[in-house]
């Protein structure tokens, strides 16, 4: 059994879907970046990114526990199709964690 391919056994599921993004070379990096970002977040997460045939925008939908849902338009001309940019935006969309006392 390859532990790296399966991830931590106690981690909650993170599902990432990419459709019509057209950037095959970046897809694995984008998926890895999203999975890494959500790995330690509690609950089940689903992130879907849907590209448009009409323009350079991608719609990112983030769904999480307790009905959490956010949407964001990723603008290609603003560099928002890059894995690090997607990670930064995803972090801003996540609910605030309580600060330790």
C-alpha positions in Angstrom: 0.0 0.0 0.0 1.4 3.4 -1.0 0.7 5.8 1.8 1.6 8.9 -0.2 -0.9 8.1 -3.0 -3.7 7.5 -0.5 -2.9 10.4 1.9 -3.4 10.2 5.7 -6.0 7.6 6.7 -7.5 9.9 9.4 -7.9 12.9 7.0 -11.4 13.9 5.8 -12.1 13.6 2.1 -11.3 16.3 -0.3 -12.9 16.0 -3.8 -11.6 18.2 -6.6 -13.2 18.3 -10.0 -11.8 20.3 -13.0 -13.9 20.7 -16.2 -13.1 22.6 -19.4 -10.0 24.2 -17.9 -7.9 23.5 -21.0 -4.7 23.6 -18.9 -3.8 19.9 -18.8 -0.2 20.6 -17.7 -1.5 22.6 -14.6 -4.3 20.3 -13.6 -2.3 17.9 -11.4 -0.7 20.9 -9.7 -4.0 22.6 -9.2 -5.5 19.5 -7.7 -2.5 18.9 -5.4 -2.6 22.6 -4.2 -6.3 22.4 -3.4 -5.9 19.1 -1.6 -3.0 20.4 0.4 -4.9 23.5 1.4 -7.9 21.6 2.6 -6.1 18.6 4.1 -6.3 19.8 7.7 -9.7 21.5 7.5 -12.4 19.6 9.4 -15.2 17.9 7.5 -15.7 16.8 3.9 -14.8 19.3 1.1 -15.6 19.5 -2.6 -14.1 22.0 -4.9 -15.2 22.2 -8.5 -13.7 24.4 -11.2 -15.6 24.9 -14.4 -14.0 26.6 -17.4 -16.0 28.6 -20.0 -15.8 28.1 -23.7 -16.8 31.8 -24.1 -14.2 33.6 -22.1 -11.0 33.1 -19.9 -12.9 32.9 -16.6 -13.3 29.8 -14.5 -16.0 29.4 -11.8 -14.7 27.9 -8.6 -17.3 26.4 -6.2 -16.2 25.4 -2.7 -18.5 23.2 -0.6 -17.8 22.1 3.0 -19.3 21.0 6.2 -22.4 22.5 7.8 -23.7 23.8 4.4 -20.6 25.9 3.7 -20.7 27.1 0.1 -18.7 29.8 -1.7 -18.3 30.7 -5.4 -15.5 32.7 -7.0 -14.7 33.6 -10.6 -11.1 33.0 -11.4 -9.9 35.4 -14.0 -7.2 34.0 -16.3 -6.1 37.5 -17.4 -5.4 38.3 -13.7 -3.2 35.2 -13.2 -5.9 33.4 -11.2 -5.6 30.1 -13.1 -2.2 29.4 -11.5 -2.1 26.9 -8.6 -0.6 29.3 -6.1 -3.2 32.0 -6.9 -6.1 29.4 -6.6 -4.6 28.4 -3.2 -4.5 32.0 -2.0 -8.0 32.7 -3.0 -9.3 29.4 -1.5 -7.7 30.3 1.8 -9.5 33.6 1.8 -12.8 31.9 1.1 -12.6 29.4 4.0 -14.4 30.1 7.3 -12.3 31.7 9.9 -10.8 29.3 12.4 -11.1 30.1 16.1 -7.8 31.5 17.4 -6.2 29.4 20.2 -6.2 31.0 23.6 
